[in-house]
Amino acid sequence: MRNNVKIARIQVDLTQQQLAEKIGVTRQTISLIEKGKYNPTLKLCLEICYAVHKSLDEVFWIEEEEFKNEDH
């Protein structure tokens, strides 16, 4: 899964720590999400989106090729 969390976070002038505190996770979790090393739950994705005032599809997506290659 790909994301624009870092871009969206910077646009609303939040540090990783501030975003983490706002949604109840650690700064390390935000860092891992931004690097694409951790796929958050849908609930966490939505909390991030609400915190940065963006829609889900503006912040998170999966490339069609990746989706087709995953085991369902």
N, C-alpha and C positions, 0 to 999 in steps of 0.2 A: 504494500500500500504506500502511496506517495502522499506528501502533504506540504502545505504552505504555512505551517504553524509559525515558523520563525518570522516570515514576512508579515503575517497577520498580527503577530505579537508586537513586532516593532512598529507597525502602523498605528497601533493604539498606545504606544509608548509604555509597554510593560517589559520588565526584565523577566528572565526565566523564573527567578525567585518569586516575583510578584504574581505571575500567572499561576505558578504552583500553589501559592498560598490561597489564591482566589478560588481554585477548584479542588483544593484538598489533597494534593499529591506532593512529592518531593521535587526539588529543582532537578535532580538527576533524572527523574522520570520525564520531565519536559525536555531535557537535553537528548535523551534517547529517542523520544518521539520525533523531535526535530531532525535528528540524524537518520531517521528511518530504521532504527535498530530495535524499536519496540512498537508493536501494533496495539493501540489502545482499544478498549471496549467501545461499543457504540455509545454507551452512557458517557464515558470520558470524552469521546470525540464531540458529542453534543455540548458538554460542559465547556470544552475549549472554545467551540464555536460561539456559544452565548457570551463567553468572557471577552472575545475579540470582535463581537458584533458582525459575524460572518455566517453565511449558510454552510451547511455540511459540504455541499459540492464545491464550494469556493475554497475549502480548506483541505478536504480529504478526497482522494480518488484512487482508483486502481486502473492501470492500463489494461485495455481489452485483451492484449496478448497475454499478460500475466494472469488475468482472470481465466482465460481459456486453458492455460497450462496448469492451474491449480487442481488438486484433487478435491472433489466436492462430496 
